[in-house]
């Protein structure tokens, strides 16, 4: 008797009308309300994520600029001893720009996927469910549920990957900031040393105007060597720090999002691959079991 009551209630016009109205309301809220919030970079929902991505982008650009500046300092040193180190630093500067490109991609996908999910996929899924409650055809129930799950999954990829990246990146942020500061200090030290050597050469030139051209050239070369020898030795120790910083940025910016995408693909396949029964089918199955 109780099974018959449940089955008749689900088939009743009142239940179906209420379900259709609820689906339409959810579709309207998603299309006119949530879509605007989740697709706008200025909304409170996306602002925190975009702020974090901007901070990481700034860090990557600073590391790239620091690597380029230090590489330039090395190339100024006489001889070819520092050339391999300078070339390595220039290569690292190019990799940092790849990280910046990945960060821009994440920022764009955050708003694009938000618009796709809440403006199109969820409303379409709700309309499919509304058609199901109106026609009682199982096909529309499966389509609606699958589109709804797929939409939420693709939108969640960027926020989830950013959240995981933030936990990993915070552990190494102090080390990366220290590398940037050390590179900047090194460049400032080199500039200051070159200015001092220039002043020293000018004063020596005024006091020793009768010295030969060869002696002046020797003094100039020795001065440049003294200025840049410390810089070259310091940069060799900094290469590992730049590599560590690059590795952290690649993992948090490129690898983590890829792993999150793979996980969500597996999760969606697992959910969509299983049997998705409508409420009517579940009620009928329960009735048969009893």
C-alpha positions in Angstrom: 0.0 0.0 0.0 2.8 2.4 0.9 4.6 1.7 -2.4 1.5 2.5 -4.3 1.1 5.8 -2.4 4.8 6.8 -3.2 4.4 5.8 -6.8 1.1 7.7 -7.3 2.6 10.8 -5.5 5.5 10.9 -8.0 3.2 10.5 -10.9 0.9 13.1 -9.6 0.5 16.4 -11.5 1.3 18.5 -8.4 4.7 16.8 -7.9 5.6 17.1 -11.5 4.6 20.8 -11.7 6.5 21.7 -8.6 9.6 19.9 -9.9 9.4 21.7 -13.3 9.1 25.1 -11.5 12.0 24.3 -9.3 14.2 23.3 -12.3 13.2 26.5 -14.1 14.0 28.7 -11.1 17.4 27.1 -10.7 18.1 27.6 -14.4 17.1 31.3 -14.1 19.2 31.8 -11.0 22.2 30.2 -12.7 21.8 32.1 -16.0 20.9 35.6 -14.7 22.7 35.5 -11.3 25.5 33.0 -10.8 26.8 33.4 -14.4 27.6 37.0 -13.8 29.4 36.4 -10.6 31.4 33.4 -11.7 32.4 34.8 -15.1 33.5 38.3 -13.8 37.1 38.8 -12.6 35.9 41.6 -10.3 33.4 39.4 -8.4 34.2 38.4 -4.8 34.1 34.7 -5.8 37.0 35.0 -8.4 38.8 38.0 -6.9 40.8 36.1 -4.3 41.9 33.4 -6.9 42.9 36.1 -9.4 44.8 38.0 -6.8 46.8 34.9 -5.9 47.5 34.2 -9.6 48.6 37.8 -10.1 51.0 37.6 -7.2 52.5 34.4 -8.6 52.8 36.0 -12.0 54.7 39.0 -10.5 57.1 36.5 -8.7 57.7 34.7 -12.0 58.4 38.0 -13.8 60.8 39.1 -11.1 62.7 35.8 -11.2 62.9 36.1 -15.0 64.2 39.7 -14.8 66.7 38.8 -12.0 68.0 35.8 -14.0 68.4 38.0 -17.1 70.1 40.8 -15.1 72.6 38.5 -13.4 73.3 36.7 -16.7 74.1 40.1 -18.2 76.5 40.9 -15.4 78.3 37.6 -16.0 78.8 38.3 -19.7 80.5 41.6 -18.8 83.3 39.7 -17.1 86.6 39.3 -19.1 87.1 35.8 -20.5 84.7 32.9 -21.2 84.6 31.3 -17.8 81.2 32.7 -16.9 79.6 32.1 -20.3 78.0 28.7 -19.5 76.5 30.1 -16.3 75.2 33.1 -18.2 73.6 31.0 -20.9 72.0 28.7 -18.3 70.5 31.8 -16.6 69.1 33.1 -19.9 67.5 29.7 -20.5 65.9 29.8 -17.0 64.6 33.3 -17.8 62.8 31.9 -20.8 61.2 29.1 -18.7 59.9 31.6 -16.3 58.0 33.3 -19.1 56.4 29.9 -19.9 55.2 29.9 -16.3 53.7 33.4 -16.8 51.9 32.2 -19.9 50.4 29.3 -17.9 49.2 31.7 -15.2 47.5 33.9 -17.8 45.8 30.7 -19.1 44.5 29.8 -15.7 43.1 33.3 -15.2 41.3 33.2 -18.5 39.9 29.7 -18.0 38.6 30.7 -14.5 36.2 33.2 -16.0 35.5 31.3 -19.3 34.6 28.1 -17.5 32.5 30.0 -15.0 30.5 31.5 -17.9 30.2 28.2 -19.7 29.1 26.3 -16.6 26.6 28.7 -15.0 25.3 30.4 -18.1 24.9 27.4 -20.4 25.5 23.9 -18.9 23.6 24.2 -15.7 20.5 25.9 -17.3 20.5 23.3 -20.1 20.7 20.5 -17.5 17.8 22.0 -15.5 15.7 22.3 -18.7 16.5 18.7 -19.5 15.3 17.7 -16.0 12.2 19.8 -16.5 11.4 18.0 -19.7 11.9 14.7 -17.8 9.4 15.7 -15.2 7.0 16.7 -17.9 7.4 13.7 -20.2 8.7 11.1 -17.7 11.3 9.9 -20.3 14.3 8.4 -18.7 16.6 9.8 -21.4 16.1 13.4 -20.4 16.9 12.6 -16.7 20.3 11.0 -17.7 21.1 13.9 -20.0 20.3 16.5 -17.4 22.2 14.8 -14.6 25.3 14.2 -16.7 25.5 17.8 -18.0 25.0 19.1 -14.5 27.9 16.9 -13.1 30.1 17.7 -16.1 29.6 21.5 -15.7 30.4 21.5 -12.0 33.5 19.4 -12.6 35.0 21.5 -15.3 34.5 24.7 -13.4 36.0 23.2 -10.2 39.3 22.4 -12.0 40.9 25.9 -11.6 39.7 26.7 -8.1 40.8 23.3 -6.8 44.2 23.4 -8.5 44.8 26.9 -7.2 43.9 25.9 -3.7 46.3 22.9 -3.9 49.0 25.0 -5.5 48.7 27.7 -2.8 49.3 25.1 -0.1 52.5 23.9 -1.8 53.7 27.3 -2.9 53.4 28.9 0.6 56.1 26.4 1.8 58.7 27.7 -0.7 57.6 31.3 -1.0 60.2 32.7 1.5 63.0 30.9 -0.4 61.9 32.3 -3.7 61.6 35.8 -2.3 65.1 35.5 -0.8 66.5 34.4 -4.2 65.0 37.6 -5.8 66.3 39.8 -3.1 69.8 38.2 -3.3 69.9 38.7 -7.1 68.8 42.3 -6.8 71.4 42.9 -4.1 74.1 41.3 -6.3 73.2 43.6 -9.2 73.2 46.7 -7.0 76.6 45.7 -5.5 78.0 45.3 -9.0 76.7 48.7 -10.1 78.1 50.3 -7.0 81.5 48.6 -7.5 81.6 49.8 -11.1 80.8 53.3 -10.1 83.6 53.2 -7.5 86.1 51.8 -10.0 85.1 54.6 -12.5 85.7 57.3 -9.9 89.0 55.6 -9.0 90.1 55.5 -12.6 89.2 59.2 -13.1 91.2 60.3 -10.1 94.1 58.2 -11.1 94.0 59.6 -14.6 94.2 63.2 -13.3 97.1 62.4 -11.0 99.0 60.2 -13.4 98.5 61.9 -16.8 102.0 61.1 -17.9 101.5 57.3 -17.6 101.6 55.3 -20.8 98.6 54.0 -22.7 99.5 50.4 -22.1 99.6 50.9 -18.3 96.2 52.5 -18.4 94.8 49.6 -20.3 96.2 47.1 -17.8 94.7 49.0 -14.9 91.3 49.1 -16.6 91.3 45.4 -17.2 92.4 44.6 -13.7 89.7 46.9 -12.3 87.0 45.2 -14.3 88.2 41.7 -13.2 88.1 42.8 -9.5 84.7 44.2 -10.0 83.1 41.2 -11.6 85.0 38.3 -10.1 82.9 38.3 -6.9 79.7 38.6 -9.0 80.6 35.6 -11.1 81.4 33.4 -8.1 78.2 34.5 -6.4 76.1 33.8 -9.4 77.4 30.2 -9.7 75.9 29.6 -6.2 72.6 31.2 -7.2 71.9 29.1 -10.2 70.6 26.2 -8.0 68.3 28.7 -6.2 66.9 29.9 -9.5 66.4 26.3 -10.6 64.6 25.5 -7.3 62.3 28.5 -7.8 61.5 27.5 -11.3 60.8 23.9 -10.3 58.3 25.1 -7.6 56.5 27.4 -10.1 56.3 24.7 -12.7 54.9 22.2 -10.2 52.3 24.6 -8.8 51.4 26.4 -12.1 51.6 23.6 -14.7 51.8 20.2 -13.1 49.2 20.5 -10.3 46.4 21.8 -12.7 47.2 18.9 -15.1 46.9 16.4 -12.3 43.6 18.0 -11.1 42.2 17.8 -14.6 43.2 14.1 -14.8 41.6 13.4 -11.5 38.3 15.2 -12.5 38.2 13.3 -15.8 38.5 10.0 -13.9 35.9 11.1 -11.4 33.4 12.3 -14.1 33.9 9.0 -16.0 33.3 7.1 -12.8 30.1 8.9 -12.0 28.8 9.1 -15.6 29.7 5.6 -16.3 27.6 4.3 -13.4 23.9 3.8 -13.8 22.0 7.1 -13.2 18.5 6.1 -12.3 15.6 8.5 -12.1 13.5 9.0 -9.0 10.6 7.0 -10.7 12.9 4.1 -11.5 14.2 4.0 -7.9 10.7 4.0 -6.5 9.6 1.2 -8.8 12.7 -0.8 -7.9 12.0 -0.4 -4.2 8.5 -1.5 -4.7 9.6 -4.7 -6.5 12.1 -5.4 -3.7 9.4 -5.2 -1.1 
